[in-house]
Amino acid sequence: MLRQKIEAAFDKLTREGWFAKSDWQCCQGCGWPAIPTDFCGPIAFFHEQDADQLDMVNSNPSCCIAFGHSDKTPESTIAAGERLVAALKAEGCFVKWDGTENTRPTVSLHSS
């Protein structure tokens, strides 16, 4: 159920011009360099290791979402994070994020 909510948010973001991918590469170390070099705009993804948490059978699965912006400025990155959080919350997700560019938001079905 959480995976579907995240993917619904990613679908909306993609329609807004984002690079938003589920199960993108095996980890962040592979995920970031695999983003097409000609892409310009906001970015969000969770990788295969993050997806392991989504697929666990428990009452409140969670997933961390990597985010950023192709221009790599702090202002654009934080704005991307804010839009990402808003899109996830609009799909009914609970999101824990400190509002900085250095921390990935953690998404779950309800607060823990």
C-alpha positions as protocol buffer text, in pm:
chain_id: "A"
residue {
  index: 1
  type: MET
  ca { x: 0 y: 0 z: 0 }
}
residue {
  index: 2
  type: LEU
  ca { x: 284 y: 245 z: 82 }
}
residue {
  index: 3
  type: ARG
  ca { x: 462 y: 160 z: -243 }
}
residue {
  index: 4
  type: GLN
  ca { x: 146 y: 244 z: -439 }
}
residue {
  index: 5
  type: LYS
  ca { x: 111 y: 579 z: -261 }
}
residue {
  index: 6
  type: ILE
  ca { x: 473 y: 671 z: -330 }
}
residue {
  index: 7
  type: GLU
  ca { x: 441 y: 565 z: -693 }
}
residue {
  index: 8
  type: ALA
  ca { x: 122 y: 774 z: -730 }
}
residue {
  index: 9
  type: ALA
  ca { x: 312 y: 1077 z: -599 }
}
residue {
  index: 10
  type: PHE
  ca { x: 602 y: 999 z: -836 }
}
residue {
  index: 11
  type: ASP
  ca { x: 359 y: 975 z: -1130 }
}
residue {
  index: 12
  type: LYS
  ca { x: 228 y: 1325 z: -1052 }
}
residue {
  index: 13
  type: LEU
  ca { x: 579 y: 1463 z: -1012 }
}
residue {
  index: 14
  type: THR
  ca { x: 686 y: 1304 z: -1341 }
}
residue {
  index: 15
  type: ARG
  ca { x: 397 y: 1482 z: -1515 }
}
residue {
  index: 16
  type: GLU
  ca { x: 533 y: 1806 z: -1363 }
}
residue {
  index: 17
  type: GLY
  ca { x: 871 y: 1742 z: -1528 }
}
residue {
  index: 18
  type: TRP
  ca { x: 1053 y: 1559 z: -1249 }
}
residue {
  index: 19
  type: PHE
  ca { x: 1287 y: 1266 z: -1277 }
}
residue {
  index: 20
  type: ALA
  ca { x: 1099 y: 1048 z: -1026 }
}
residue {
  index: 21
  type: LYS
  ca { x: 1174 y: 674 z: -1020 }
}
residue {
  index: 22
  type: SER
  ca { x: 1090 y: 373 z: -806 }
}
residue {
  index: 23
  type: ASP
  ca { x: 1350 y: 98 z: -753 }
}
residue {
  index: 24
  type: TRP
  ca { x: 1609 y: 319 z: -926 }
}
residue {
  index: 25
  type: GLN
  ca { x: 1938 y: 130 z: -924 }
}
residue {
  index: 26
  type: CYS
  ca { x: 2073 y: -71 z: -631 }
}
residue {
  index: 27
  type: CYS
  ca { x: 2178 y: 217 z: -404 }
}
residue {
  index: 28
  type: GLN
  ca { x: 2234 y: 593 z: -394 }
}
residue {
  index: 29
  type: GLY
  ca { x: 2596 y: 548 z: -501 }
}
residue {
  index: 30
  type: CYS
  ca { x: 2474 y: 398 z: -829 }
}
residue {
  index: 31
  type: GLY
  ca { x: 2146 y: 592 z: -849 }
}
residue {
  index: 32
  type: TRP
  ca { x: 2279 y: 946 z: -867 }
}
residue {
  index: 33
  type: PRO
  ca { x: 2534 y: 889 z: -1144 }
}
residue {
  index: 34
  type: ALA
  ca { x: 2277 y: 690 z: -1348 }
}
residue {
  index: 35
  type: ILE
  ca { x: 2048 y: 994 z: -1384 }
}
residue {
  index: 36
  type: PRO
  ca { x: 2074 y: 1111 z: -1745 }
}
residue {
  index: 37
  type: THR
  ca { x: 2329 y: 1393 z: -1770 }
}
residue {
  index: 38
  type: ASP
  ca { x: 2100 y: 1593 z: -1998 }
}
residue {
  index: 39
  type: PHE
  ca { x: 1813 y: 1595 z: -1745 }
}
residue {
  index: 40
  type: CYS
  ca { x: 1739 y: 1941 z: -1602 }
}
residue {
  index: 41
  type: GLY
  ca { x: 1502 y: 1970 z: -1308 }
}
residue {
  index: 42
  type: PRO
  ca { x: 1400 y: 1820 z: -976 }
}
residue {
  index: 43
  type: ILE
  ca { x: 1486 y: 1459 z: -890 }
}
residue {
  index: 44
  type: ALA
  ca { x: 1339 y: 1198 z: -655 }
}
residue {
  index: 45
  type: PHE
  ca { x: 1395 y: 826 z: -629 }
}
residue {
  index: 46
  type: PHE
  ca { x: 1415 y: 532 z: -398 }
}
residue {
  index: 47
  type: HIS
  ca { x: 1659 y: 255 z: -475 }
}
residue {
  index: 48
  type: GLU
  ca { x: 1638 y: -122 z: -445 }
}
residue {
  index: 49
  type: GLN
  ca { x: 1781 y: -128 z: -92 }
}
residue {
  index: 50
  type: ASP
  ca { x: 1517 y: 125 z: 18 }
}
residue {
  index: 51
  type: ALA
  ca { x: 1250 y: -89 z: -147 }
}
residue {
  index: 52
  type: ASP
  ca { x: 1341 y: -380 z: 81 }
}
residue {
  index: 53
  type: GLN
  ca { x: 1177 y: -185 z: 365 }
}
residue {
  index: 54
  type: LEU
  ca { x: 862 y: -134 z: 156 }
}
residue {
  index: 55
  type: ASP
  ca { x: 825 y: -503 z: 94 }
}
residue {
  index: 56
  type: MET
  ca { x: 861 y: -609 z: 458 }
}
residue {
  index: 57
  type: VAL
  ca { x: 543 y: -734 z: 615 }
}
residue {
  index: 58
  type: ASN
  ca { x: 476 y: -513 z: 914 }
}
residue {
  index: 59
  type: SER
  ca { x: 216 y: -263 z: 1026 }
}
residue {
  index: 60
  type: ASN
  ca { x: 411 y: 46 z: 922 }
}
residue {
  index: 61
  type: PRO
  ca { x: 661 y: -4 z: 639 }
}
residue {
  index: 62
  type: SER
  ca { x: 884 y: 291 z: 560 }
}
residue {
  index: 63
  type: CYS
  ca { x: 1108 y: 415 z: 282 }
}
residue {
  index: 64
  type: CYS
  ca { x: 1365 y: 692 z: 248 }
}
residue {
  index: 65
  type: ILE
  ca { x: 1347 y: 901 z: -68 }
}
residue {
  index: 66
  type: ALA
  ca { x: 1654 y: 1057 z: -230 }
}
residue {
  index: 67
  type: PHE
  ca { x: 1589 y: 1399 z: -378 }
}
residue {
  index: 68
  type: GLY
  ca { x: 1767 y: 1692 z: -535 }
}
residue {
  index: 69
  type: HIS
  ca { x: 1782 y: 1919 z: -834 }
}
residue {
  index: 70
  type: SER
  ca { x: 2004 y: 1902 z: -1139 }
}
residue {
  index: 71
  type: ASP
  ca { x: 2141 y: 2252 z: -1073 }
}
residue {
  index: 72
  type: LYS
  ca { x: 2258 y: 2133 z: -727 }
}
residue {
  index: 73
  type: THR
  ca { x: 2194 y: 2466 z: -556 }
}
residue {
  index: 74
  type: PRO
  ca { x: 2074 y: 2448 z: -195 }
}
residue {
  index: 75
  type: GLU
  ca { x: 1770 y: 2662 z: -278 }
}
residue {
  index: 76
  type: SER
  ca { x: 1654 y: 2440 z: -565 }
}
residue {
  index: 77
  type: THR
  ca { x: 1728 y: 2124 z: -369 }
}
residue {
  index: 78
  type: ILE
  ca { x: 1527 y: 2234 z: -65 }
}
residue {
  index: 79
  type: ALA
  ca { x: 1241 y: 2353 z: -290 }
}
residue {
  index: 80
  type: ALA
  ca { x: 1242 y: 2008 z: -452 }
}
residue {
  index: 81
  type: GLY
  ca { x: 1229 y: 1846 z: -108 }
}
residue {
  index: 82
  type: GLU
  ca { x: 935 y: 2063 z: -7 }
}
residue {
  index: 83
  type: ARG
  ca { x: 742 y: 1978 z: -325 }
}
residue {
  index: 84
  type: LEU
  ca { x: 826 y: 1608 z: -282 }
}
residue {
  index: 85
  type: VAL
  ca { x: 695 y: 1608 z: 75 }
}
residue {
  index: 86
  type: ALA
  ca { x: 377 y: 1788 z: -33 }
}
residue {
  index: 87
  type: ALA
  ca { x: 316 y: 1533 z: -311 }
}
residue {
  index: 88
  type: LEU
  ca { x: 366 y: 1241 z: -74 }
}
residue {
  index: 89
  type: LYS
  ca { x: 136 y: 1391 z: 189 }
}
residue {
  index: 90
  type: ALA
  ca { x: -128 y: 1453 z: -78 }
}
residue {
  index: 91
  type: GLU
  ca { x: -129 y: 1077 z: -137 }
}
residue {
  index: 92
  type: GLY
  ca { x: -189 y: 1010 z: 233 }
}
residue {
  index: 93
  type: CYS
  ca { x: 167 y: 934 z: 340 }
}
residue {
  index: 94
  type: PHE
  ca { x: 324 y: 1042 z: 667 }
}
residue {
  index: 95
  type: VAL
  ca { x: 658 y: 1211 z: 600 }
}
residue {
  index: 96
  type: LYS
  ca { x: 936 y: 1281 z: 848 }
}
residue {
  index: 97
  type: TRP
  ca { x: 1196 y: 1527 z: 717 }
}
residue {
  index: 98
  type: ASP
  ca { x: 1407 y: 1794 z: 883 }
}
residue {
  index: 99
  type: GLY
  ca { x: 1381 y: 2032 z: 585 }
}
residue {
  index: 100
  type: THR
  ca { x: 1749 y: 2021 z: 494 }
}
residue {
  index: 101
  type: GLU
  ca { x: 1922 y: 1917 z: 176 }
}
residue {
  index: 102
  type: ASN
  ca { x: 2136 y: 1665 z: 364 }
}
residue {
  index: 103
  type: THR
  ca { x: 1861 y: 1439 z: 497 }
}
residue {
  index: 104
  type: ARG
  ca { x: 1631 y: 1213 z: 298 }
}
residue {
  index: 105
  type: PRO
  ca { x: 1262 y: 1222 z: 390 }
}
residue {
  index: 106
  type: THR
  ca { x: 1133 y: 902 z: 549 }
}
residue {
  index: 107
  type: VAL
  ca { x: 788 y: 803 z: 428 }
}
residue {
  index: 108
  type: SER
  ca { x: 547 y: 573 z: 611 }
}
residue {
  index: 109
  type: LEU
  ca { x: 176 y: 503 z: 638 }
}
residue {
  index: 110
  type: HIS
  ca { x: 143 y: 668 z: 978 }
}
residue {
  index: 111
  type: SER
  ca { x: 363 y: 834 z: 1238 }
}
residue {
  index: 112
  type: SER
  ca { x: 570 y: 600 z: 1446 }
}
